[in-house]
Amino acid sequence: MAESETQLSIKNISMSFELPGKGLVEAIKDVSLSINHGELISVLGPSGCGKTTLLNIIAGFLQPSQGQILLNQRAISSPGADRGMVFQQGALFEWMNVANNIGFGLKMQHVDKPKIQQRVEALLDMVGLQGFGNKHIYELSGGMQQRVALARCLANNPDIILMDEPLGALDALTREKMQELILQIWHKTNTTIILITHSVEEALLLGQRLIVMAPRPGRIFREFTPPFAHHSRQHSLRNLKKQTDFVDYREQILSMIWDMEEEIMGSSN
């Protein structure tokens, strides 16, 4: 992949933590990855493989022990508006209504009120929350709150959207609808997305590239390029999951992660 094509460059990232009674623990070791503009990357792996640690380093919440991450050829050293974050829980402002939550970042940038209102209305329409701008957060279901969180992230027009298990707390039906929404937004905006998930099906459905990480220390183990995120333009997610190649991918990756989990449990006994 040519350097000129790369939007995010992860170069030999390692992260170690000092834990009481356990000494120095390597969370991730020598992780390198290049991501182009507009790619949707899903990251999958067993618990403890460093998925969230890597995402937090990209977000600028953590500084790596070694290595460097470049976004648009600039080193990441702290959080910034060029990276939007969507958490498992929406992390919304409970005392603000939906519209004020979505427009908060624009307000902090001193954008004119009419422009904020116009942007908020467009985003409410994009995430399927037309008419909910004046609702309080506590009046919304979990899925609707995640739609608000996604809209708030999009409001700042970030270069990259970082998602840490954003659908993990949702019921199965709501989760499937949110998966469809994420794909719709990706197709429409061409924004780069990095999605952390524990769900093999979700990683396959949403990932234009699927990264499998292995633990102890966390590292990139395998990379896949499933076609289903692109096929979602013509097919429903439910139909995609019935396809033979989807089932084959799922079983291969499930077996891979199952073997990792078995190895972890064996080494713990």
C-alpha positions as CSV (number, residue, x, y, z in Angstrom):
1,M,0.0,0.0,0.0
2,A,1.6,3.3,-1.0
3,E,2.3,5.8,1.7
4,S,0.4,8.5,-0.2
5,E,-2.8,6.4,0.0
6,T,-2.6,5.9,3.7
7,Q,-4.8,7.9,6.0
8,L,-3.9,6.2,9.3
9,S,-0.5,4.6,9.8
10,I,0.1,2.5,12.9
11,K,3.8,1.8,13.2
12,N,5.2,-0.8,15.5
13,I,2.9,0.1,18.5
14,S,3.6,-1.6,21.8
15,M,1.9,-0.9,25.2
16,S,3.0,-2.2,28.6
17,F,1.4,-1.6,32.0
18,E,2.8,-2.0,35.4
19,L,0.3,-4.1,37.5
20,P,0.6,-4.6,41.3
21,G,2.0,-8.0,42.0
22,K,2.3,-8.9,38.4
23,G,5.1,-6.7,37.2
24,L,5.2,-5.4,33.6
25,V,2.4,-6.7,31.4
26,E,2.5,-6.3,27.6
27,A,-1.0,-5.4,26.4
28,I,0.0,-5.1,22.8
29,K,3.3,-5.7,21.0
30,D,4.6,-4.5,17.7
31,V,1.3,-3.8,16.0
32,S,1.5,-2.2,12.5
33,L,-1.4,-1.5,10.2
34,S,-2.1,0.9,7.3
35,I,-5.7,2.2,6.8
36,N,-6.9,4.1,3.7
37,H,-9.4,6.9,3.6
38,G,-12.9,5.5,3.6
39,E,-12.2,2.0,4.8
40,L,-14.4,0.2,7.4
41,I,-12.2,-1.9,9.6
42,S,-13.6,-4.4,12.1
43,V,-11.3,-5.6,14.9
44,L,-12.0,-8.9,16.6
45,G,-10.4,-11.2,19.1
46,P,-10.7,-12.9,22.5
47,S,-10.8,-10.8,25.7
48,G,-7.4,-9.5,26.7
49,C,-6.0,-9.2,23.1
50,G,-5.6,-5.4,23.3
51,K,-8.4,-4.3,21.0
52,T,-9.6,-1.5,23.2
53,T,-6.1,-0.5,24.2
54,L,-5.2,-0.1,20.5
55,L,-8.4,2.0,19.9
56,N,-7.6,4.2,22.9
57,I,-4.1,4.9,21.6
58,I,-5.6,5.9,18.2
59,A,-8.0,8.1,20.0
60,G,-5.1,9.8,21.9
61,F,-6.4,8.6,25.4
62,L,-3.2,6.6,25.9
63,Q,0.4,7.1,24.8
64,P,2.1,3.9,23.6
65,S,5.3,2.6,25.2
66,Q,6.8,2.3,21.8
67,G,5.9,3.1,18.2
68,Q,3.9,5.9,16.6
69,I,0.5,6.5,14.9
70,L,0.2,9.0,12.1
71,L,-3.2,10.5,11.0
72,N,-2.9,12.3,7.7
73,Q,0.9,12.2,8.2
74,R,0.6,14.0,11.6
75,A,1.6,12.2,14.8
76,I,-1.2,11.5,17.3
77,S,-0.3,12.6,20.8
78,S,-3.7,13.6,22.3
79,P,-7.5,13.5,21.6
80,G,-8.7,15.6,18.8
81,A,-11.7,16.6,16.8
82,D,-10.3,14.7,13.8
83,R,-11.3,11.5,15.6
84,G,-14.8,10.8,16.8
85,M,-15.5,8.2,19.4
86,V,-18.7,6.1,20.0
87,F,-18.7,4.0,23.2
88,Q,-20.7,1.0,24.2
89,Q,-22.8,3.3,26.4
90,G,-23.6,6.6,24.6
91,A,-21.8,8.8,27.1
92,L,-24.5,11.4,26.4
93,F,-25.3,14.5,28.4
94,E,-28.4,13.6,30.4
95,W,-29.3,17.2,31.2
96,M,-29.4,18.2,27.5
97,N,-32.0,17.3,24.9
98,V,-31.2,15.3,21.8
99,A,-30.6,18.3,19.6
100,N,-28.2,19.9,22.1
101,N,-26.3,16.7,22.5
102,I,-25.8,16.4,18.8
103,G,-24.8,20.1,18.4
104,F,-22.6,20.3,21.4
105,G,-19.3,20.0,19.6
106,L,-20.3,22.6,17.0
107,K,-21.3,24.9,19.8
108,M,-17.9,24.5,21.4
109,Q,-16.4,25.5,18.1
110,H,-18.5,28.7,18.1
111,V,-20.4,27.7,15.0
112,D,-23.4,30.0,14.3
113,K,-26.7,28.9,15.7
114,P,-28.6,28.6,12.4
115,K,-25.8,26.4,11.0
116,I,-25.8,24.2,14.1
117,Q,-29.6,23.8,13.8
118,Q,-29.3,23.0,10.1
119,R,-26.6,20.4,10.7
120,V,-28.5,18.8,13.6
121,E,-31.7,18.5,11.6
122,A,-29.7,16.8,8.7
123,L,-28.2,14.4,11.2
124,L,-31.4,13.6,12.9
125,D,-32.8,12.6,9.5
126,M,-29.6,10.6,8.7
127,V,-29.9,8.5,11.9
128,G,-33.7,8.1,11.7
129,L,-34.6,10.3,14.6
130,Q,-36.7,13.0,12.9
131,G,-38.9,14.8,15.4
132,F,-36.9,13.7,18.4
133,G,-34.7,16.7,18.8
134,N,-36.5,18.1,21.8
135,K,-36.7,14.7,23.6
136,H,-34.7,14.1,26.8
137,I,-32.1,11.4,26.7
138,Y,-33.9,9.4,29.4
139,E,-36.9,9.2,27.2
140,L,-35.0,7.2,24.5
141,S,-34.4,3.5,24.2
142,G,-30.8,2.2,24.2
143,G,-30.8,1.9,20.4
144,M,-32.1,5.5,20.0
145,Q,-29.4,6.7,22.4
146,Q,-26.7,5.1,20.3
147,R,-28.2,6.8,17.2
148,V,-27.8,10.1,19.1
149,A,-24.2,9.2,20.0
150,L,-23.4,8.4,16.4
151,A,-25.0,11.7,15.2
152,R,-23.0,13.7,17.8
153,C,-19.9,12.0,16.5
154,L,-20.8,12.8,12.8
155,A,-21.6,16.5,13.7
156,N,-17.9,17.3,14.0
157,N,-17.1,15.8,10.6
158,P,-14.2,13.7,11.9
159,D,-11.6,12.1,9.6
160,I,-12.1,8.8,11.5
161,I,-14.9,7.3,13.6
162,L,-13.7,5.0,16.4
163,M,-16.3,2.6,17.8
164,D,-15.7,0.6,20.9
165,E,-18.3,-2.2,21.1
166,P,-21.0,0.4,20.2
167,L,-23.8,-2.2,19.8
168,G,-22.8,-4.6,22.6
169,A,-25.5,-3.6,25.0
170,L,-28.4,-3.8,22.5
171,D,-30.9,-6.6,22.0
172,A,-30.5,-8.7,18.8
173,L,-33.1,-6.9,16.7
174,T,-32.0,-3.4,17.6
175,R,-28.4,-4.5,17.1
176,E,-29.2,-5.6,13.5
177,K,-31.0,-2.4,12.7
178,M,-28.0,-0.4,14.1
179,Q,-25.6,-2.5,12.0
180,E,-27.6,-1.5,8.9
181,L,-27.5,2.1,9.9
182,I,-23.7,2.1,10.3
183,L,-23.3,0.6,6.9
184,Q,-25.8,3.1,5.4
185,I,-23.8,6.0,7.0
186,W,-20.5,4.5,5.8
187,H,-21.8,4.2,2.2
188,K,-23.2,7.7,2.3
189,T,-20.3,9.6,3.9
190,N,-17.3,7.5,3.0
191,T,-15.9,8.2,6.4
192,T,-13.2,5.9,7.7
193,I,-14.5,3.7,10.6
194,I,-12.7,1.4,13.0
195,L,-15.0,-0.9,14.9
196,I,-14.1,-3.0,17.9
197,T,-16.5,-6.0,18.5
198,H,-16.7,-9.4,20.2
199,S,-19.2,-10.6,17.6
200,V,-17.8,-12.6,14.7
201,E,-21.0,-12.1,12.7
202,E,-20.9,-8.3,13.3
203,A,-17.2,-8.1,12.3
204,L,-18.0,-10.0,9.1
205,L,-21.1,-8.0,8.2
206,L,-19.5,-4.6,8.8
207,G,-15.8,-5.1,8.1
208,Q,-14.5,-4.3,4.7
209,R,-11.3,-5.6,6.3
210,L,-11.5,-7.8,9.4
211,I,-8.5,-7.9,11.7
212,V,-8.2,-10.8,14.2
213,M,-6.0,-10.1,17.2
214,A,-4.4,-12.7,19.4
215,P,-3.5,-12.2,23.1
216,R,-0.5,-12.4,25.4
217,P,0.8,-10.1,24.1
218,G,-1.9,-8.5,21.9
219,R,-0.9,-8.6,18.2
220,I,-2.4,-8.9,14.8
221,F,-2.9,-12.6,14.0
222,R,-4.8,-12.7,10.7
223,E,-6.5,-10.3,8.3
224,F,-9.5,-11.0,6.1
225,T,-11.3,-9.1,3.4
226,P,-14.9,-10.3,3.5
227,P,-17.2,-8.9,0.8
228,F,-20.4,-8.5,2.9
229,A,-20.1,-4.8,3.8
230,H,-20.1,-4.0,0.1
231,H,-22.8,-6.6,-0.7
232,S,-25.1,-4.9,1.9
233,R,-25.9,-2.3,-0.8
234,Q,-28.0,-4.9,-2.6
235,H,-28.8,-7.5,0.1
236,S,-30.3,-7.3,3.6
237,L,-28.0,-8.4,6.5
238,R,-30.3,-11.2,7.3
239,N,-29.9,-12.6,3.8
240,L,-26.2,-12.2,3.8
241,K,-25.9,-14.3,7.0
242,K,-27.6,-17.2,5.1
243,Q,-25.0,-17.3,2.3
244,T,-22.6,-20.2,2.2
245,D,-19.5,-18.1,2.1
246,F,-20.7,-16.1,5.1
247,V,-21.2,-19.3,7.1
248,D,-17.7,-20.6,6.0
249,Y,-16.0,-17.3,7.1
250,R,-17.9,-17.4,10.4
251,E,-16.9,-21.0,11.2
252,Q,-13.3,-20.4,10.3
253,I,-13.0,-17.3,12.5
254,L,-15.0,-18.8,15.3
255,S,-12.7,-21.8,15.4
256,M,-9.7,-19.6,15.4
257,I,-10.9,-17.6,18.3
258,W,-12.1,-20.7,20.2
259,D,-8.6,-22.2,19.9
260,M,-7.2,-19.0,21.3
261,E,-9.6,-19.0,24.3
262,E,-8.8,-22.7,24.9
263,E,-5.1,-21.9,25.0
264,I,-5.7,-19.0,27.4
265,M,-7.7,-21.2,29.7
266,G,-5.1,-24.0,29.5
267,S,-2.3,-21.6,30.4
268,S,-4.3,-20.2,33.3
269,N,-4.7,-23.6,35.0
